[in-house]
Amino acid sequence: MSLAGDSVNQGERRTALVTGANRGIGYEACRQLGRRGMRVVLTSRDEAEGRRAAEHLRNQGLDVLYQILDVSSSASVEACARQLQQQDVAIDVLVNNAGVYVAEPILDATESAFLETLQVNLLGAWRMCRIFVPDMVARGYGRVVNVSSGMGQMTVRGEPSGGAYGISKASLNALTRELANLVQGDIKINSMCPGWVATRMGGSGAPRTPEQAVGTLVWLSSLPMDGPQGGFFRDRKSIPW
């Protein structure tokens, strides 16, 4: 499915879609992108929480739309894209932030937990890119930011850490590189590590705030045409993956 069209031209301000955005890093990404003048599509699979989050940002004077979205479902991704198309909304910036965390060592994780982790963290980003990147290519502009993790970096033994979560994030970094190699024109696809962040997933003892975590994300969302492509970044610096 492609949303190619001419509903947004280069002279209009950018529109960003953020997945898993009702709280934590995703919510803060919406806030900071909105404060930079972008129109933001805040998405979540929990509709009540997502609508509350979007309303809270609108009360801050930001231009925020809400769409329900479960990235683990192709039908949900396609339905979200159709609804945006019906509203004449084209996506210039895609932030694949939605994620789940399985803490168990890889041999202790259940098959269902492992599959869910891959469905959300890896295939969720792939589903979103499959729908929205072709439209970016057709319109000649796009930025994709995949929120990965340092747990997805390969160790000296050539193995990712962090169990199923680490494997999913290492795969997300590989997906980022593969997609970046496929596109041409002013399309930038990169991944980033936000660090250990004090969110519901990261826990209250984490050293970084969501505000600190999204600095690199916002930077990657507004790269110039000669900006990096297919990289993995932390604090705006390239890191090995």
WOJOLIN-V23761 format. One record per residue. N is the residue number from 1. RES is the residue in one small letter. OMEGA is omega as a letter, one per 40 degrees, with the letter a starting at -180 (* if undefined). BURIAL is b if it has 24 or more other C-alpha atoms within 12 Angstrom, else e. Layout:
N,RES,OMEGA,BURIAL ; N,RES,OMEGA,BURIAL
This chain:
1,m,i,e ; 2,s,i,b ; 3,l,a,b ; 4,a,a,b ; 5,g,a,e ; 6,d,a,e ; 7,s,i,b ; 8,v,i,b ; 9,n,a,e ; 10,q,a,e ; 11,g,a,e ; 12,e,i,e ; 13,r,a,e ; 14,r,i,b ; 15,t,a,b ; 16,a,i,b ; 17,l,a,b ; 18,v,i,b ; 19,t,i,b ; 20,g,a,b ; 21,a,a,b ; 22,n,a,b ; 23,r,i,b ; 24,g,a,b ; 25,i,a,b ; 26,g,i,b ; 27,y,a,b ; 28,e,i,b ; 29,a,i,b ; 30,c,a,b ; 31,r,a,b ; 32,q,i,b ; 33,l,i,b ; 34,g,i,b ; 35,r,i,e ; 36,r,i,e ; 37,g,i,e ; 38,m,i,b ; 39,r,a,b ; 40,v,i,b ; 41,v,i,b ; 42,l,a,b ; 43,t,i,b ; 44,s,i,b ; 45,r,i,b ; 46,d,a,e ; 47,e,a,e ; 48,a,i,e ; 49,e,a,e ; 50,g,i,b ; 51,r,i,b ; 52,r,a,b ; 53,a,i,b ; 54,a,i,b ; 55,e,i,b ; 56,h,i,b ; 57,l,i,b ; 58,r,i,e ; 59,n,i,e ; 60,q,i,e ; 61,g,a,e ; 62,l,i,b ; 63,d,a,b ; 64,v,i,b ; 65,l,i,b ; 66,y,i,b ; 67,q,i,b ; 68,i,a,b ; 69,l,i,b ; 70,d,a,b ; 71,v,i,b ; 72,s,a,b ; 73,s,i,e ; 74,s,i,b ; 75,a,i,e ; 76,s,i,e ; 77,v,a,b ; 78,e,i,b ; 79,a,i,e ; 80,c,a,b ; 81,a,i,b ; 82,r,a,e ; 83,q,i,e ; 84,l,i,b ; 85,q,i,b ; 86,q,i,e ; 87,q,a,e ; 88,d,i,e ; 89,v,i,b ; 90,a,a,b ; 91,i,i,b ; 92,d,a,b ; 93,v,i,b ; 94,l,i,b ; 95,v,i,b ; 96,n,a,b ; 97,n,a,b ; 98,a,a,b ; 99,g,i,b ; 100,v,a,b ; 101,y,i,b ; 102,v,a,b ; 103,a,a,e ; 104,e,i,e ; 105,p,a,e ; 106,i,a,e ; 107,l,i,e ; 108,d,a,e ; 109,a,i,e ; 110,t,i,e ; 111,e,a,e ; 112,s,i,e ; 113,a,i,b ; 114,f,a,b ; 115,l,i,b ; 116,e,i,b ; 117,t,i,b ; 118,l,a,b ; 119,q,a,b ; 120,v,a,b ; 121,n,a,b ; 122,l,a,b ; 123,l,i,b ; 124,g,i,b ; 125,a,i,b ; 126,w,i,b ; 127,r,a,b ; 128,m,i,b ; 129,c,a,b ; 130,r,a,b ; 131,i,a,b ; 132,f,a,b ; 133,v,i,b ; 134,p,i,b ; 135,d,i,b ; 136,m,i,b ; 137,v,a,b ; 138,a,a,b ; 139,r,i,b ; 140,g,i,b ; 141,y,i,b ; 142,g,i,b ; 143,r,i,b ; 144,v,i,b ; 145,v,i,b ; 146,n,a,b ; 147,v,a,b ; 148,s,a,b ; 149,s,i,b ; 150,g,i,b ; 151,m,i,b ; 152,g,i,b ; 153,q,a,b ; 154,m,i,b ; 155,t,i,e ; 156,v,i,e ; 157,r,i,e ; 158,g,a,e ; 159,e,i,e ; 160,p,i,b ; 161,s,i,b ; 162,g,i,b ; 163,g,a,b ; 164,a,i,b ; 165,y,a,b ; 166,g,i,b ; 167,i,i,b ; 168,s,a,b ; 169,k,i,b ; 170,a,i,b ; 171,s,i,b ; 172,l,i,b ; 173,n,i,b ; 174,a,i,b ; 175,l,i,b ; 176,t,a,b ; 177,r,a,b ; 178,e,a,e ; 179,l,a,b ; 180,a,i,b ; 181,n,a,e ; 182,l,a,e ; 183,v,i,b ; 184,q,a,e ; 185,g,a,b ; 186,d,i,b ; 187,i,a,b ; 188,k,a,b ; 189,i,a,b ; 190,n,i,b ; 191,s,a,b ; 192,m,i,b ; 193,c,i,b ; 194,p,a,b ; 195,g,i,b ; 196,w,a,b ; 197,v,a,b ; 198,a,i,e ; 199,t,i,b ; 200,r,i,e ; 201,m,a,e ; 202,g,a,b ; 203,g,a,e ; 204,s,a,e ; 205,g,a,e ; 206,a,a,e ; 207,p,a,e ; 208,r,i,e ; 209,t,i,e ; 210,p,i,b ; 211,e,i,b ; 212,q,a,b ; 213,a,a,b ; 214,v,i,b ; 215,g,i,b ; 216,t,i,b ; 217,l,a,b ; 218,v,i,b ; 219,w,a,b ; 220,l,a,b ; 221,s,a,b ; 222,s,i,b ; 223,l,i,b ; 224,p,a,e ; 225,m,a,e ; 226,d,i,e ; 227,g,a,e ; 228,p,a,b ; 229,q,i,b ; 230,g,a,b ; 231,g,i,b ; 232,f,a,b ; 233,f,i,b ; 234,r,a,b ; 235,d,i,e ; 236,r,i,b ; 237,k,i,e ; 238,s,i,e ; 239,i,i,e ; 240,p,a,e ; 241,w,*,b
